[in-house]
């Protein structure tokens, strides 16, 4: 089961000057929580399948920072995999709040 994903929600509520907000969505046991990651894109700039910015140069209007942002998103996905693996290895029946605490603490350590 996939617990975590990056989503672009194309509703007017999440439309900003740089596009729609991209969210980190965590799900477990029928519960869901979304966290803003501070990234924005328009629908033609976002690939829902790969959960990354479109890089196909045949598409017009690509996001100018797509390469850098895709590297950042890939790094975050790797952090998520490490966290989930640790929960599994330690047989932790984690909650969304536990994931949030570990992920955002882990991310802060990696920013320096």
Number of C-alpha atoms within 10 A of each C-alpha: 5 7 13 18 16 21 19 22 16 15 9 8 9 13 15 12 7 11 16 21 21 23 19 16 15 20 16 14 8 5 9 12 14 15 12 13 12 9 14 21 22 20 15 13 21 22 14 14 8 10 17 21 24 20 15 9 8 7 10 9 11 18 18 9 9 17 14 11 15 16 13 13 18 14 14 17 16 12 17 20 13 13 16 18 12 12 15 12 9 9 9 11 8 12 14 16 11 12 16 14 11 15 18 11 11 15 14 10 9 11 6 5
